[in-house]
């Protein structure tokens, strides 16, 4: 006996063909609000506005339509900044726009003005994807140099001032003295409880040339040499 069912799929064969041929997206998928949107009336020039709840395809198309209808590339990038700050996942937001902007640039490559805006927006997005390193202020950096790194500091400064200064050509290094190095060291946490005279004696006894790692020595010479050759 044949089983009856009241269930009817809303996913028609026509829609399936449209998705395969024309690249239409499944409309039942939930919208990820990369751009803030409002239904009925918008309260911000960077918000999307729809008369009723949009499909995912219309929503995503309107994101990129908004970017190209803003008065300048700078405004388009400001719009991206605005929405990035409001989206809960920074990485997800950046990845979405990296892929979508690239795809739309390829799709509309004959439309020069549109592609220019998308290209500049993509540059900005990819710039945001570079790992953001923490900015260290001077006090934080000095506090991170602990007592057990004191000898390394002495070796470095003595090498820069005494050893490189005596190399060929002599312009590699800095002009200075053991006293000057001692006074410089006093700025660091690992040395601030030591008298200048004691530090001066430590600098005098330190064989910086012998203790300088060969790899670091080579890089320092290479670094200073480039300025002489310019």
C-alpha positions, 0 to 999 in steps of 0.5 A: 500500500502506498504511503501518503505524505502531506510534505511538499518541498519548497525547493523546486526543480526550476530553482535547482536548474537556476542554481546550476546554470545561473549560479543562484544561491539557495534562498533558504540559507540564513543571512550572515549580517556582514553588513547591518541591514534594516527592513522598512527604513534605514537610519544610517547611510552605511546600512542596507535597507529592504522593504521586507526580509531579503533573500540571501542573494539579494542581501549579498548583491546589495552589499556590493551595490552599496560599495559602488554607489558610495561617492568615492573609494575612500567612502567604500573603505570607510563603509567596510571599516564600519561593518567590520567593527560590528561583525562578531568574527573579524576573520570570517568577515575578511575571508568573505570579502576577500573571496567575494570581491575577487569573484566579482572583479572577475565577473564584471571585469569589463566594467572599469569603474566598478572593478577599480572600487572593488580592487581598492576595497580588496587591497584594504581587506587583504591589508587587514588580514596581515597579522596585527602585531601589538604596538610596544611602547618604550616603557613596556619594552624596557620592562621586558628586558630582565636581569638575565639579559643584562650581559646580552645588552652589554655585548650588543651596545659594546659591539655597536659602539666599540667593534663596529666603529673600529671596522672598515669602513669605520662609519659602520658604528657609533661614536662613544665610550665605555662611560657612554655605554654604561649611561645608556644601559642605565635606562634598562630595568636590568641595569637601573639598580647598578651604579654607572661606575660598576656598569662601566667596569662591566663594559670594559671587561666584556669581550663583545667581539668574542661573544657576539653570535656570528649570525647577528654580527653578519646581519649588523654589518649588512644593516649598517653597510647599506646606509654607507652605500646609499 
